[in-house]
Amino acid sequence: MQFATAATLIALAATSSVSATCLEQAPSALGFPINYDITPSRSDAVSFQIPPNSAGPCQLVAKFPAGYPVFSVGDDLVNVTALDGPAPGALVGSLRFRAGTTTVINSFGCRDVMAYELALANPDGNGEVSFSEIQGAGLFMEVGDCTIF
Ligand SMILES: *[C@@H]1O[C@H](CO)[C@@H](O)[C@H](O)[C@H]1NC(C)=O
């Protein structure tokens, strides 16, 4: 009986570790770093390739280690708009890019390709945001059961 109980617990532990799979997908790019520069006259686009049939959810996040160089001036709120999927053109979130923060922009059902536009929320302002994406800093799609914080 004791043995059966222990075996059951081991089986449960193994099951839960399998379901806790998480893929942190970086944007599609010809190379790294990916340089973003969002100004009143210039938006950027970001696109993710997601493994087919990913269970999801797919969470779009922006994460920067403390002290990471993010250049930002003026009215720097950025609107994130879907470029494809069920609602192209829909605003999916707004954020300010800041070192030392992780921001969940939105959560979606996963698709094979997921693309977004980044543009200043106030294009009549004097804001600008620029940063370089490297491993561990920038925009990512968290696929599956990811602990974000
Ligand atoms: C950004 O989103 C806000 C809504 O949160 C909207 O009022 C504003 O017009 C948007 N900016 C642009 C340039 O679409």
The ligand as an SDF file (V2000), in Angstrom:
LIG
                    3D

 14 14  0  0  0  0  0  0  0  0999 V2000
   -3.6310   53.9980  -29.4030 C   0  0  0  0  0  0  0  0  0  0  0  0
   -4.6390   53.4070  -28.6160 O   0  0  0  0  0  0  0  0  0  0  0  0
   -5.5110   54.3110  -27.9950 C   0  0  0  0  0  0  0  0  0  0  0  0
   -6.5170   53.5040  -27.2140 C   0  0  0  0  0  0  0  0  0  0  0  0
   -5.9130   52.9020  -26.1440 O   0  0  0  0  0  0  0  0  0  0  0  0
   -6.1970   55.1810  -29.0190 C   0  0  0  0  0  0  0  0  0  0  0  0
   -6.9780   56.1450  -28.3660 O   0  0  0  0  0  0  0  0  0  0  0  0
   -5.1830   55.8490  -29.9120 C   0  0  0  0  0  0  0  0  0  0  0  0
   -5.8340   56.5540  -30.9370 O   0  0  0  0  0  0  0  0  0  0  0  0
   -4.2550   54.8180  -30.5090 C   0  0  0  0  0  0  0  0  0  0  0  0
   -3.2480   55.4810  -31.3310 N   0  0  0  0  0  0  0  0  0  0  0  0
   -3.1590   55.2730  -32.6250 C   0  0  0  0  0  0  0  0  0  0  0  0
   -2.0800   56.0060  -33.3280 C   0  0  0  0  0  0  0  0  0  0  0  0
   -3.8920   54.5290  -33.2370 O   0  0  0  0  0  0  0  0  0  0  0  0
  1  2  1  0
  1 10  1  0
  2  3  1  0
  3  4  1  0
  3  6  1  0
  4  5  1  0
  6  7  1  0
  6  8  1  0
  8  9  1  0
  8 10  1  0
 10 11  1  0
 11 12  1  0
 12 13  1  0
 12 14  2  0
M  END
$$$$
